[in-house]
Every structure is written in structure tokens, then in C-alpha cells.
Amino acid sequence: MLNVAVKAARSAGSIINRAALDVEAVRISQKQVNDFVTEVDHASEKVIIETLLTAYPDHGILAEESGSEHGARNADHVWIIDPLDGTTNFIHGFPVYCVSIALAVRGKIEQAVIYDPSRNDLFTATKGRGAYLNERRIRVSKRTRLQECLISTGFPFRKGDNFNAYLQMMGDVMQRTAGLRRPGAAALDLAYVAAGYSDGFFETGLQPWDMAAGSLLVTEAGGLVGNFTGEADYLDQKECLAGTPRIYGQLVSILGKYSKFAGAGDKAAVRQAGAPVDNDVTGEVLDEEGPDAPTEAPTGTRDDDAPF
């Protein structure tokens, strides 16, 4: 299954690389403010789906552009696809984008491929068998002190995003780290955490296809992935935090209060600092009597099958 996913990713990468030779000729449309889709996204997604369903016609599909339109309904095996993560980078000729393909079996991610066509970097992972970059085993970084770490994130760009809360989050992290980066492709950000290029990553508003493949890479490389309070059930929660085990715990202590699962006390503290607390930092602003989750935040969870 991993080999088929690699074949699909490379086929999509070829389409992307050809289009990158003349980006200005690519037709672009806008799904919403600052959220673009191109003919390259659609062509890449089509070739990925065709490759996967030719090999596994009974599998399901969840893709960014076509949703669950293709593939079998209610299948145990579901391919989660982002045909071009970093579309805004791509249409500007900024070479940070990738193809992301993951396989979920009964809701658990078991295979992952992230392919960076501009660098010909292929990240792969199979549950319980480790993570690899171009067939070389990769591990998360060994840094344990947050002030020495490089952390990546995503900036708000959607209508309704709570910019004040984002600025507060970034300010809290910037003051405690060696640097904060915003490359612009969440799947690649997660792959870079797995490879040890960065030490952690956080972002809100993400969809399952942004996180699925990268999350398996991180856990198979010895890292942790969850929501801002450290809980592992994050794929549909629109908030993602990843990092090395020690750094992950330190980021949870900083970012947990911004989570929609934060307790009333944490939300009040954020309010007093000047940022209204959103339901998910991208949606409706809650008042102080809004819904709250348990006040105790777990320190993190990991895939027990992932080797350290």
C-alpha cells in the first residue's frame, strides 16, 4: 500500500513540477478569501485518486478538493489526500509545497507519504515501522530546552480568524524560543518536525488532510502530536500541536490556555491579557459563560507502537 501511495505522490509531483515551470499560466480560482485552488490541485488529485483506486477499488477516499465523492462508501480503508498543500506558495513561485497522502484503517493512520516535488524529498512512514526521508531513517531532534528550539506555525488568513489570539500565541512562543517560522505548508511542517529540522509545530484551523500523513511521520520518528491541551484525538478538532516529547510538553503548557478545550480559568486569563477567546481560535468568540472542557490538560500522548 505504501508503494502505491508513493507512486501516486510522484505522479502528482510530476504534474506540479511541470506547472511550476510556468506558474503564471496556471488557472487559479478562489474558494474563499485567501484560500486558492488551481487546475494543478485538481489534476494532481485526479491522478492520485486514479492510482489508488486502480490498485484498491474497495477503498474510500477523503480528498481536499472532491471530499468523499470518489471511492467506496463506509470503507474500513480510507485514503486522506491533499494534492497540493501550500497552494498559495505554489502560485507565487515560492518553493514550499507538497503532496500529502495518508491511509486510515478504521480511523487510525497506518501509512503516510509526503512528497516535496521541488526538492524531490520523499517522506514515508508505516505504523510501527518508523519514518523515513528518501529511505533514510529519521528521528525528531534531541533538543530539550525550548529556548534553543525552532518552532513552525501557520498565520491566520481566513475570514473570522481571531488575530488578537494568534498574536498572543505567537508572542508567547517567540519570547521562549530561538525562532518562529511560517513556511506555509502544514504537512511539510510536520514532516520537518519528524526529520528534526524543526523542534515543534502548532496551528489552528487545519483539516484532516493537512495533518494525517504528517502526524504519523512525527509519531513514528519518536515525537508527539495532539491538540493544544495535549489530547490525542485532534484530527477533526482544527488545532494541531506536534514536537519532540520534551518540547511538546513545554508547548502544551504555553498554548493549552488558547485551546477550545481550555478551562474557564485559562480562558479568563487570556481575556484579561486582551485577546477574546474563540471556540477554536478561528470561529465564534465565546463569552465567559461559554462551554468549557475539563480544566486539567494532559501532558501528551503518543503512539505506543512508534519506536523511540
C-alpha positions in Angstrom: 0.0 0.0 0.0 2.9 2.4 0.8 4.4 1.7 -2.6 1.2 2.5 -4.4 0.9 5.8 -2.4 4.5 6.7 -3.3 3.6 6.0 -7.0 0.6 8.3 -6.7 2.5 11.1 -4.9 5.3 11.0 -7.5 2.8 11.2 -10.4 1.2 14.2 -8.8 4.6 15.7 -8.2 5.4 15.4 -11.9 2.3 17.4 -12.7 3.2 20.1 -10.1 6.8 20.4 -11.4 5.7 20.8 -15.0 3.2 23.5 -14.0 5.9 25.2 -11.8 7.9 26.0 -15.0 5.2 28.5 -15.9 3.2 29.4 -12.9 1.7 32.5 -14.5 -0.1 30.3 -17.0 -1.9 28.3 -14.2 -5.6 29.0 -13.9 -6.5 30.0 -10.4 -9.8 30.3 -8.6 -10.7 31.3 -5.1 -12.7 29.1 -2.7 -12.8 31.9 -0.1 -10.7 34.9 0.9 -7.0 33.9 0.7 -7.9 30.3 0.0 -7.0 29.4 -3.5 -7.3 26.3 -5.7 -5.7 25.8 -9.1 -6.1 23.5 -12.1 -2.9 21.8 -10.7 -4.7 20.9 -7.5 -7.4 19.2 -9.4 -5.1 17.4 -11.9 -2.9 16.2 -9.0 -5.9 15.0 -7.0 -7.3 13.2 -10.1 -4.1 11.2 -10.8 -3.7 10.3 -7.1 -7.3 9.0 -6.8 -7.0 7.1 -10.1 -3.7 5.4 -9.0 -5.1 4.5 -5.6 -8.5 3.2 -6.7 -6.9 1.2 -9.6 -5.0 -0.7 -7.0 -7.7 -0.7 -4.3 -11.1 -0.2 -5.8 -12.8 -1.1 -2.5 -11.1 1.7 -0.5 -12.6 5.0 0.4 -11.3 8.5 -0.4 -11.3 11.7 1.6 -9.7 14.4 -0.6 -9.4 18.2 -0.1 -11.0 19.2 -3.4 -13.5 16.4 -4.0 -14.2 15.3 -0.5 -15.7 11.8 -0.4 -17.1 11.9 -4.0 -14.9 9.1 -5.1 -14.1 5.6 -3.7 -16.2 3.2 -1.7 -18.6 4.4 1.0 -18.2 3.3 4.6 -14.9 1.5 3.8 -12.5 0.5 6.6 -9.6 1.7 4.5 -9.8 5.5 3.6 -7.1 7.4 1.8 -6.8 11.0 3.1 -5.4 13.3 0.3 -4.1 16.8 0.0 -2.9 17.0 -3.7 -1.1 20.3 -3.2 -0.5 21.6 0.3 0.8 25.1 0.1 -1.2 26.3 -3.0 -0.6 30.0 -2.1 3.1 29.4 -2.1 2.9 27.5 -5.4 1.0 30.2 -7.3 3.6 32.7 -6.2 6.6 30.5 -7.2 7.6 30.1 -3.5 9.0 26.6 -3.5 7.5 25.3 -0.2 4.6 22.9 -1.0 4.0 19.2 -1.1 1.7 16.3 -1.8 0.2 14.5 1.2 -1.3 11.1 1.2 -2.3 9.0 4.3 -4.2 5.8 4.8 -6.6 5.4 7.7 -7.7 1.9 8.7 -10.8 2.0 10.9 -9.9 5.6 11.8 -6.2 5.0 12.6 -3.5 6.3 10.3 -1.3 3.4 9.2 0.5 4.7 6.1 1.9 8.1 5.2 3.6 9.7 2.2 4.6 13.4 1.9 6.4 14.3 -1.3 8.1 17.6 -1.9 8.4 17.8 -5.7 10.6 20.9 -5.8 13.3 19.2 -3.7 12.5 15.6 -4.7 12.2 14.8 -0.9 10.1 11.7 -0.2 8.9 11.3 3.5 7.3 7.9 4.3 6.0 6.1 7.3 4.3 2.9 8.2 2.7 2.4 11.6 5.1 0.6 13.9 8.0 0.6 11.3 9.5 4.1 11.7 9.7 7.2 9.5 12.0 7.8 6.5 13.3 10.5 4.3 14.5 9.2 0.9 14.8 5.8 2.5 17.0 7.1 5.4 15.5 6.7 8.9 14.6 10.0 10.5 14.2 11.0 14.1 12.9 14.0 15.9 15.5 16.4 17.3 17.2 15.8 20.6 16.8 19.3 22.0 15.1 19.5 25.4 15.3 23.3 26.1 12.6 25.4 24.5 14.8 28.4 24.2 17.1 26.5 21.9 14.3 25.4 19.6 13.0 26.4 16.2 9.2 26.2 16.1 7.0 26.4 13.0 3.4 27.7 12.8 0.7 29.0 10.4 -0.6 32.5 10.3 -4.3 33.3 10.3 -5.8 34.0 6.8 -9.5 33.0 7.0 -12.4 35.4 7.4 -13.3 35.4 11.1 -9.9 34.4 12.4 -9.1 35.8 15.8 -6.0 37.8 15.0 -5.5 39.0 18.6 -5.4 35.5 19.9 -3.0 34.4 17.2 -0.7 37.4 18.0 -0.8 36.5 21.7 0.0 32.8 21.0 2.9 33.7 18.7 4.2 36.3 21.2 4.2 33.7 24.0 6.1 31.3 21.8 8.5 33.8 20.3 9.7 35.0 23.6 10.6 31.5 24.7 12.3 30.0 21.6 15.2 30.5 19.2 12.8 31.3 16.4 9.3 31.0 15.0 8.8 30.2 11.3 5.8 30.2 8.9 6.7 28.1 5.8 3.1 27.9 4.6 2.5 24.1 4.2 1.3 22.3 7.3 2.0 18.8 6.0 5.6 19.8 5.3 5.9 21.5 8.7 5.0 18.2 10.3 7.4 16.3 8.1 10.2 18.7 9.2 9.4 18.1 12.8 9.8 14.3 12.1 13.1 14.9 10.4 14.5 17.1 13.2 14.7 20.2 11.0 12.4 22.0 13.5 11.5 21.1 17.0 7.8 21.7 17.1 4.8 23.0 15.2 1.4 24.4 16.1 -1.6 25.7 14.1 -5.3 26.1 14.3 -8.0 25.8 11.5 -6.4 22.7 9.9 -8.3 19.9 8.2 -7.6 16.2 8.4 -5.8 16.1 5.0 -3.4 18.8 6.3 -2.4 16.7 9.3 -3.0 13.0 8.6 0.2 11.9 6.9 2.5 14.3 8.9 1.1 13.1 12.2 2.2 9.5 11.5 5.6 10.7 10.4 6.0 12.6 13.7 5.0 9.7 16.0 7.0 7.2 14.0 10.0 9.5 14.4 9.6 9.5 18.2 7.6 12.7 18.6 4.1 13.5 19.9 1.1 15.0 18.2 -2.2 16.2 19.7 -4.3 19.3 20.3 -3.2 22.3 22.3 -4.1 20.7 25.6 -2.2 17.5 24.7 -5.1 15.2 23.9 -4.5 12.7 21.1 -7.9 12.9 19.3 -7.2 16.0 17.3 -7.7 15.2 13.5 -11.2 16.8 13.5 -10.6 19.4 16.1 -8.9 22.0 13.9 -6.0 22.5 16.2 -2.7 20.7 16.0 0.5 20.6 18.1 3.5 18.5 17.4 7.0 18.2 18.7 9.7 16.2 20.4 8.4 14.7 23.7 10.1 17.2 26.0 9.3 20.2 23.8 5.7 19.1 23.2 5.1 19.2 26.9 6.5 22.7 27.2 4.4 23.9 24.3 1.3 22.4 25.9 1.9 24.4 29.0 2.2 27.6 26.8 -0.6 27.0 24.3 -3.1 25.0 26.3 -4.9 28.1 27.5 -5.7 29.0 23.9 -7.4 25.7 23.2 -11.1 25.4 22.8 -10.8 22.7 25.4 -9.1 25.0 27.9 -10.7 25.5 31.3 -12.6 28.6 32.4 -9.7 30.0 34.4 -7.3 29.7 31.4 -9.8 31.4 29.1 -10.3 34.2 31.6 -6.5 34.8 31.8 -6.3 35.1 28.0 -9.2 37.6 28.1 -7.5 39.7 30.7 -4.4 39.8 28.5 -6.5 41.4 25.8 -7.4 38.6 23.3 -11.1 37.4 23.2 -11.1 33.6 23.4 -12.6 31.8 20.4 -14.3 28.4 20.3 -11.4 27.2 18.1 -9.4 30.5 17.7 -10.9 30.7 14.3 -14.6 30.8 15.0 -17.2 32.4 17.2 -16.0 34.3 20.2 -17.3 32.9 23.4 -18.4 34.8 26.4 -17.3 33.9 29.9 -20.2 31.6 30.4 -19.4 29.7 27.2 -18.8 25.9 27.1 -15.6 24.7 28.8 -13.7 21.4 28.8 -12.1 19.8 31.8 -9.6 22.1 33.4 -6.8 19.6 33.7 -4.7 19.3 30.5 -2.9 16.0 29.8 0.8 16.4 29.2 0.7 14.5 25.9 0.1 11.1 24.3 2.0 9.1 21.8 1.5 6.1 19.5 2.7 3.2 21.7 3.7 1.3 18.5 6.0 4.0 17.4 9.6 3.1 18.1 11.9 5.5 20.0 
